[in-house]
Amino acid sequence: MCERWQSQRPLRSLSANMIGLGMGQNSTGIFRVIAPSVFLALGLCLSSNATLAANDLADEFIAPETAPDSAFGDYLAGQYARAVGDTRAAADFYSHAIQADSSAALSSGAFRALVSAGRIDEAVERARAFPGIDAEGLASFAIALSDIRRGAFDDAESHLGDVPMSGMNVLLLPVARAWVAVGAGDADRALEALAPLRRSEQAAAFRRFHEALIFDLTEQNDKAEAAFRELVEDRNTRSLRAVQAFALFLMRTSRRDEAVALTEQYLSEESTSALVEDARAAIDAATPKPMVASAAQGIAEALHGAVRFMFQNGDRETATIYAQLALYLSPNLDVVRFLLGSLEESSGQWEAAIATYRAIDPETPFGWNARQRIAASLRRLGQGEEAMEILREMASERPERTDALIDLGDMLRAEKRWREAVDAYTQAIDRAGQPSASTWGYYYSRGIALERSKRWPEAESDFLQALELQPEQPQVLNYLGYSWVEQGLNLDRARGMLERAVELRPRDGYIIDSLGWVLYRLGEFEEAVGYLERAVSLQPADPVINDHLGDAYWRVGRTREARYQWERALIFDPEDEEMRLIQRKLREGLEDI
């Protein structure tokens, strides 16, 4: 049986395509063999297409190593690398290009590429050599951050004056000026610098958070407590970061019990995550440190907010730039380093992501999650055994946790190693103890592995358990309903379950296909055709859905269209048994009912 939705299909390795595009190994060496004529054919629009998928272009774009070595070729290669999110290769190419041509135009691209790659000192050197190379003021901002790193706060204030008050700078510039004032020892001027943020209600939480951090760092405890309380008691301004900062403040002012109560009250409403665990770990620390202990860390915290905003709004390049600037000021800011790794993953830069995650202390909460992401990235690179070994080690290290075992089970299932997947899920279920609404996925995932192992009675039991825990879970409704349909069991109940699943997921082609197929099995061919056509329109490259539509067409007398759909199904790599059945139908058609 083919699994019924995209998220459950085996992961395909992208390493071949990524190596072809300079993503999987030494990308600089790979990019250099791309002929400049190819880039001219593509046009210079790549620089504005930052969302171009890493494997959208096939290997036919790779030319023999005959391309002339020129500044223009390196510039174009840098543009392409930047477009697909390979920040390190982009920085290398731009740097090589400006050795031959150090014009302002090339320097501007080189500056942004260098910052994106975390080579801030080189970027600042380029910005100092070419004032005004960045219209958004990023170059002046980076120079100011360099001044702050060396404690030259007067110089930093001067360079911040060259940053225009537009875009994200509307938020970042007042906060940066405030922290520069703190670094210079003038807390009153720091609060005055935040005044522009008072004009916007949307900026209220951001402003109040940094006011609280400034009061905390400058030991104005009464004002710090008032600011923190205002933040966490208002649901519109409360955030996990604010709660964590306030809890650390309470710990340092000898109010541990209050800090624990505050943290647990807020975190009880949150799902488990590295952020939550980090907050709890801070409470357990023997000597808790303030969230912000310097002016540089204060600006890094502001940049962290900008990273999250840009990430959530899909601007990966700017999010990456802000993340690198934040780490430049505060190298141990794990929350930002983890976000940077996520950005690199989203661009298909698996090796870069692995390097970023490995820079996080593995003993911290973010370090645990980083190891999980390292395993996932290794899997993407085709190094599945190494990935699974990491997860096995993690599962052994923390016998109270289930997440590494679930990841291991998912990876084994993607490799079609069904029995081993069942064992991993079973260990996780045993560790989890009493079934609960939050563990429905454990039973569901094990049910899939059991069904694929042809252990249907056990699989059915797990699916029913998952459904008991989450009665409206569309994935469970779909998989169990479809499985019954395939076996000719409980067709009426399956139909009701699948109808409900379609209501819950009206644009899920796999679920709609399942409903169409149960209608087919019930002999309602005309109605089945409508659902199956809709499913194919949503998932046109799925072999099973095309095959189902072919069967339905045949039953309503549309035999030419039926053969067309079966032929399409063969194009999309069906499993061996399905392929043989489709080929037989193309020769003989369907038997009469």
Secondary structure by P-SEA (a helix, b strand, c coil): cccccccccccccaaaaaaaaccccaaaaaaaaccaaaaaaaccccccccccccccccccccccccccccaaaaaaaaaaaaaacaaaaaaaaaaaaaaacccaaaaaaaaaaaaaacaaaaaaaaaaacccccccaaaaaaaaaaaaaacaaaaaaaaaaacccccccccaaaaaaaaaaaaaccaaaaaaaaccccccccaaaaaaaaaaaaaaaacaaaaaaaaaaaaaaccccccaaaaaaaaaaaaaacaaaaaaaaaaaaaccccccaaaaaaaaaaaccccccccccaaaaaaaaaaaaaaaaaaacaaaaaaaaaaaaaaacccaaaaaaaaaaaaaaacaaaaaaaaaaacccccaaaaaaaaaaaaaaaaacaaaaaaaaaaaaaaacccccaaaaaaaaaaaaacaaaaaaaaaaaaaaaaccccccaaaaaaaaaaaaaaacccaaaaaaaaaaaaaccccaaaaaaaaaaaaaaccaaaaaaaaaaaaaaaccccaaaaaaaaaaaaaacaaaaaaaaaaaaaaaccccaaaaaaaaaaaaaacaaaaaaaaaaaaaaacccaaaaaaaaaaaacccccc
